[in-house]
Amino acid sequence: MCTWSNSQTAFDFSDTRIFKEGMKMSTKTEHKIALAFEDGITKFIPCAEDQTVADAAYQSKINIPFDCRDGACGTCKAFCESGDFDEGEFVDDAMTQDELDNGFCLPCQSKPRSDMVLQIRTTSVLAKTGPETFSAEVTKVGALSDTVFELELEVEDRERLNFLPGQYVNITVPGSTETRSYSFATGPEVEKIGFLIKNTPDGLMTNWLKDVAKVGDKLEFEGPMGSFFLREPLQPVLLLAGGTGLAPVMSIMESLANDELLDVPVRLIYGANTSEDLVRLEEIAAYKDRIEDFDFFTVLSQEEGHERCGFVTDHMDPTEHLADGEADSYLCGPPPMVEAVRKYFDSHDTPPLNFYYEKFNANQQPGAAEAQAETGEQVAEKAERVAEKVGV
């Protein structure tokens, strides 16, 4: 994977000279393009099959960086996380054939052949865009256990809300100006959106959920955000969830269940402290009927007598879960769990081909914030190393 410089130049909308030639509104089939920026903001734009991604971004008033529009400079080079495209014409100085073969593209030349997810090497601020604000009404709220609340919302102008499975939003806590970050627990196509929220004693959001919140209440949120999201499932998928880190994993599973082309096994290991902390088990089990090759189990770290006790890493099978080094692994959980799994993978002879993770930290902001997104990380090195096995 290439490392990008942050010294690129952004195009100024006031200079439209480079667009005057050949820029026409298309009537051909449109695809949805997700532009994932370096600051975690994701914007969705429509793009026709006879239109370049750069032209479509410009029409949506999104300023992705480039200094030409003919495949000569390479300034706009982006990584395609998923989707198919016609690469157009370009010179080696802008992008090599090897880079193209490894998933890179030039938005100024690329035309979509399916929905796409692109990593854009600039921030949303420099691209003169940002997160959108949404209004919503509470349709369900309550405790799923002593440690987990559920919150369901009906969003005004739901068609405006697009997100990638695994992403999060910043919810303004009603009665305050403070926000808290929570991952979607529902898939992008589900009409009502849902969240799993940790019960944090004296937390601002917790106190609202416990003492004030009721069906019909209004609230606002901003998003979507985060670079923890489902990539195109070409390899076996290993999902790891700890506590309310189950939320984005549920969103990912819902998307996998709706993927008619899915042909890889999906495994979930769900860790918690005690059986009281486990939620949505029936819903998870139902995915066995919706995903052709799906299985899961739970692991408890602070309760004896459970079928599997200890840490999630104690129960990973190199073949069943890691696919002998060919799996894509997604992990969401508290920081100690994330760091322990990272160390475990780092010491393993056959770590996942790709490892994406998200941490959440209830203590990061005084009195609240149960979720915080962090950029995912690939684990591609497979050198033989001997290290102490670390649990979660």
C-alpha positions in Angstrom: 0.0 0.0 0.0 1.3 3.4 -0.9 1.8 6.2 1.6 0.4 9.5 0.4 1.7 13.0 0.9 -0.6 15.7 2.2 0.9 18.4 -0.1 -1.6 18.1 -2.9 -3.3 21.2 -4.4 -7.1 21.5 -4.3 -9.0 22.8 -7.3 -10.8 26.1 -6.9 -14.4 26.2 -8.1 -14.0 29.8 -9.2 -11.7 28.5 -12.0 -14.0 26.5 -14.2 -11.9 26.7 -17.4 -10.8 23.1 -17.3 -14.4 21.9 -17.1 -15.9 23.9 -20.0 -14.9 21.3 -22.6 -17.0 18.2 -22.7 -18.8 18.7 -19.3 -22.4 17.6 -20.0 -25.2 16.2 -17.8 -25.5 12.5 -18.6 -28.7 10.5 -19.0 -27.0 7.1 -18.8 -27.1 4.6 -15.9 -26.1 6.2 -12.7 -24.0 4.6 -9.9 -23.4 5.7 -6.4 -19.9 6.8 -5.5 -18.7 7.0 -1.9 -15.9 9.5 -1.5 -14.1 8.7 1.8 -11.9 11.6 2.9 -8.8 11.5 5.2 -10.7 13.2 8.1 -13.3 10.4 8.2 -16.0 12.2 6.4 -17.8 10.3 3.6 -19.8 11.9 0.8 -22.0 10.1 -1.7 -22.4 11.4 -5.2 -24.3 10.1 -8.3 -22.1 9.3 -11.4 -23.2 8.2 -14.8 -21.3 5.5 -16.7 -20.2 8.0 -19.4 -19.1 10.5 -16.8 -15.8 10.7 -14.9 -15.8 10.6 -11.1 -14.1 14.0 -11.1 -16.8 15.6 -13.2 -19.5 14.1 -11.0 -17.8 15.4 -7.9 -17.6 18.9 -9.4 -21.3 18.8 -10.3 -22.0 17.8 -6.6 -19.8 20.8 -5.5 -17.2 18.6 -4.1 -13.6 19.8 -4.7 -11.5 16.6 -5.0 -7.8 17.5 -5.8 -6.4 17.5 -9.3 -4.3 19.7 -11.6 -5.5 18.4 -14.9 -8.3 16.4 -16.3 -6.5 14.2 -18.9 -4.6 11.6 -16.8 -1.3 13.5 -16.9 -0.5 14.7 -13.4 -1.6 12.0 -10.9 -2.8 14.6 -8.3 -6.2 13.0 -8.1 -5.0 9.5 -7.7 -7.3 7.6 -5.3 -7.6 4.0 -4.0 -10.7 2.1 -5.0 -11.9 0.0 -2.0 -14.7 -1.6 -4.0 -16.4 -1.4 -7.3 -15.5 -1.6 -11.0 -14.5 1.2 -13.4 -13.2 2.0 -16.8 -9.7 3.4 -16.1 -9.6 5.7 -19.1 -6.3 6.9 -20.5 -3.3 8.0 -18.5 0.5 8.3 -18.6 2.9 6.4 -16.4 4.0 9.6 -14.6 0.4 9.9 -13.3 -0.2 6.2 -12.5 1.6 3.0 -13.3 0.0 -0.1 -14.5 1.1 -1.8 -11.3 -0.8 0.8 -9.2 -3.9 0.2 -11.4 -3.6 -3.5 -10.9 -3.4 -2.9 -7.1 -6.6 -0.9 -7.0 -5.7 2.7 -7.7 -7.5 4.9 -10.2 -7.5 8.5 -11.5 -10.9 10.1 -10.9 -10.3 12.5 -13.7 -10.3 9.6 -16.1 -12.2 6.8 -14.3 -15.9 6.1 -15.3 -17.9 3.8 -13.0 -19.2 0.4 -14.0 -20.8 -0.2 -10.6 -21.2 1.5 -7.3 -17.7 2.5 -5.9 -15.9 3.4 -2.7 -12.9 5.7 -3.2 -10.3 6.8 -0.6 -9.7 10.5 -1.5 -6.3 11.8 -0.4 -7.4 15.1 1.1 -9.7 16.3 3.9 -13.4 17.2 3.5 -12.5 20.7 4.5 -10.1 21.2 1.6 -12.6 19.6 -0.6 -15.1 22.3 0.5 -17.6 19.9 1.8 -18.3 18.3 5.2 -20.8 16.1 7.2 -24.5 16.6 6.7 -26.9 17.4 9.5 -30.0 15.3 10.0 -33.1 15.5 12.1 -34.7 12.4 13.5 -37.5 11.2 15.8 -37.1 8.5 18.5 -39.2 5.4 17.6 -37.8 3.0 20.2 -35.6 3.5 23.3 -34.8 1.2 26.2 -32.4 -1.1 28.0 -31.4 -4.3 26.3 -29.4 -5.3 29.4 -27.9 -3.6 32.5 -25.1 -2.4 30.3 -26.6 -1.7 26.9 -29.3 0.7 25.6 -30.9 0.5 22.2 -32.0 3.6 20.3 -34.0 3.6 17.1 -34.7 6.7 15.0 -36.8 7.6 12.1 -34.9 10.1 10.0 -36.4 13.0 8.1 -35.5 12.9 4.4 -34.2 9.4 4.9 -33.1 9.3 1.2 -30.4 11.9 2.0 -28.8 9.6 4.5 -26.2 7.3 2.8 -23.6 5.5 4.8 -21.2 2.6 4.5 -21.8 -0.4 6.9 -19.5 0.1 9.9 -19.6 4.0 9.9 -20.8 6.3 12.7 -22.5 9.6 13.4 -22.2 12.3 16.0 -25.5 12.7 17.9 -26.2 15.9 19.7 -27.4 14.9 23.2 -30.9 16.5 23.6 -30.9 19.4 26.1 -27.2 20.1 25.5 -24.8 21.2 22.8 -22.5 18.2 23.3 -22.2 15.4 20.8 -21.5 11.7 21.2 -20.3 9.3 18.5 -22.2 6.0 17.8 -21.9 3.5 15.1 -24.9 2.4 13.1 -26.3 -1.0 14.2 -28.5 -1.3 11.1 -27.7 -1.7 7.5 -27.6 1.2 5.0 -30.9 0.1 3.3 -32.9 -0.2 6.5 -35.5 2.5 6.8 -35.2 3.2 10.5 -31.7 3.4 11.9 -30.5 1.9 15.2 -27.7 2.2 17.7 -26.4 0.2 20.6 -25.2 2.5 23.4 -23.2 1.5 26.4 -24.6 2.3 29.9 -21.9 4.7 31.3 -22.7 5.8 34.9 -23.4 9.5 35.0 -22.7 9.8 31.3 -24.5 12.6 29.5 -26.1 10.4 26.9 -26.8 7.6 29.4 -28.6 10.0 31.8 -30.8 11.2 28.9 -31.6 7.6 27.7 -32.3 6.4 31.3 -34.3 9.4 32.7 -35.6 11.5 29.9 -35.8 9.9 26.4 -39.1 8.7 25.1 -40.8 7.8 21.8 -41.5 11.0 19.8 -38.5 12.9 21.1 -36.5 14.8 18.4 -32.8 15.0 18.0 -30.1 15.8 15.5 -26.9 14.1 14.3 -24.1 14.7 11.8 -22.5 12.2 9.5 -21.7 9.8 8.2 -18.1 9.4 9.4 -15.3 6.9 9.8 -12.9 4.8 7.8 -14.0 1.6 9.5 -16.4 0.1 6.9 -17.0 -3.0 4.9 -14.8 -3.5 1.9 -15.7 -5.6 -1.0 -15.9 -9.2 0.4 -13.5 -11.1 -1.8 -11.8 -13.1 1.0 -13.3 -15.0 4.0 -14.6 -12.5 6.5 -13.8 -12.6 10.3 -15.8 -10.3 12.5 -14.7 -9.6 16.0 -17.0 -7.6 18.4 -16.5 -6.5 22.0 -19.4 -5.1 24.0 -21.3 -2.4 22.1 -18.7 -2.8 19.4 -21.3 -5.2 18.2 -23.2 -2.3 16.6 -21.1 -1.7 13.5 -20.6 -5.4 13.1 -24.4 -5.8 13.0 -24.5 -3.2 10.2 -21.8 -5.1 8.3 -23.6 -8.4 8.7 -26.8 -6.9 7.4 -25.1 -5.7 4.3 -23.4 -9.1 3.8 -26.8 -10.8 4.1 -28.2 -8.5 1.4 -25.2 -9.2 -0.9 -26.5 -11.5 -3.6 -22.9 -12.1 -4.9 -21.4 -13.1 -1.5 -19.6 -16.4 -1.9 -17.1 -16.4 1.0 -17.6 -17.7 4.6 -18.4 -15.2 7.3 -17.5 -15.9 11.0 -18.2 -13.8 14.1 -16.7 -14.0 17.5 -18.6 -11.9 20.0 -16.8 -11.1 23.3 -18.3 -9.7 26.5 -17.6 -9.7 30.2 -20.6 -11.7 31.4 -23.7 -13.3 29.9 -25.7 -10.2 31.0 -23.7 -8.1 28.5 -24.7 -10.2 25.5 -27.4 -8.7 23.4 -29.1 -9.4 20.0 -28.2 -13.1 20.1 -31.5 -14.2 18.3 -30.9 -11.6 15.6 -27.3 -12.8 15.1 -28.4 -16.4 15.0 -31.0 -15.5 12.3 -28.1 -14.7 10.0 -27.4 -18.4 9.7 -30.5 -18.5 7.4 -29.6 -15.3 5.5 -25.9 -15.8 4.9 -25.1 -19.1 3.3 -21.8 -19.9 5.2 -22.1 -18.1 8.5 -21.4 -19.2 12.0 -20.7 -17.5 15.3 -20.0 -18.0 19.0 -19.6 -15.9 22.1 -16.7 -15.6 24.6 -17.0 -14.4 28.2 -14.0 -13.0 30.0 -15.5 -12.7 33.6 -17.9 -15.6 33.9 -17.1 -19.2 34.5 -19.2 -22.0 33.2 -19.8 -20.5 29.7 -18.9 -22.8 26.8 -16.0 -20.5 25.9 -14.3 -18.5 28.6 -11.3 -16.2 28.4 -10.4 -14.0 25.5 -11.5 -14.0 21.9 -8.0 -14.8 20.8 -8.0 -18.0 22.9 -10.7 -19.4 20.5 -9.5 -18.4 17.1 -8.7 -21.3 14.7 -6.1 -20.6 12.1 -8.1 -22.3 9.4 -11.7 -21.7 10.4 -11.3 -18.0 11.4 -8.1 -16.7 9.8 -8.4 -18.8 6.6 -4.7 -19.6 6.8 -3.8 -15.9 6.3 -6.4 -15.1 3.6 -9.2 -13.5 5.7 -10.3 -9.9 6.0 -10.8 -9.2 9.7 -13.0 -6.4 11.1 -12.8 -5.6 14.8 -14.7 -3.1 16.9 -14.3 -3.0 20.7 -12.7 -1.2 23.7 -9.0 -0.2 23.3 -7.6 -3.0 25.4 -9.3 -5.6 23.2 -8.2 -3.8 20.0 -4.6 -3.6 21.1 -4.5 -7.2 22.3 -5.9 -8.6 19.0 -3.4 -6.5 17.1 -0.6 -8.0 19.1 -2.0 -11.4 18.6 -2.2 -11.0 14.9 1.3 -9.5 14.8 2.7 -12.6 16.5 0.8 -15.1 14.4 2.3 -17.0 11.5 -0.8 -16.5 9.4 -2.5 -13.1 10.3 -5.4 -11.8 8.3 -4.6 -10.5 4.9 -6.4 -7.3 5.9 -7.2 -6.0 9.3 -9.6 -3.1 9.9 -10.5 -1.9 13.4 -12.4 0.7 15.3 -11.8 1.6 19.0 -14.3 3.2 21.3 -13.4 4.7 24.7 -16.0 5.6 27.2 -13.5 7.7 29.1 -12.3 9.8 26.2 -14.7 12.6 26.9 -15.8 13.4 30.5 -19.0 11.7 31.2 -19.9 10.2 27.9 -18.5 9.3 24.5 -18.9 5.6 24.0 -17.6 5.4 20.4 -14.6 6.8 18.6 -13.5 5.8 15.1 -9.9 5.1 14.2 -8.4 4.4 10.8 -8.2 0.8 9.9 -4.9 -0.9 9.4 -3.7 -3.6 7.0 -1.7 -6.5 8.3 0.1 -7.8 5.3 3.5 -8.9 6.7 3.6 -12.6 7.2 7.2 -13.0 8.4 7.6 -15.9 10.9 7.9 -14.5 14.4 7.6 -16.0 17.8 5.8 -13.9 20.4 3.8 -14.4 23.6 0.1 -15.0 22.9 -1.9 -12.1 24.1 -5.6 -12.2 25.1 -8.3 -9.6 25.0 
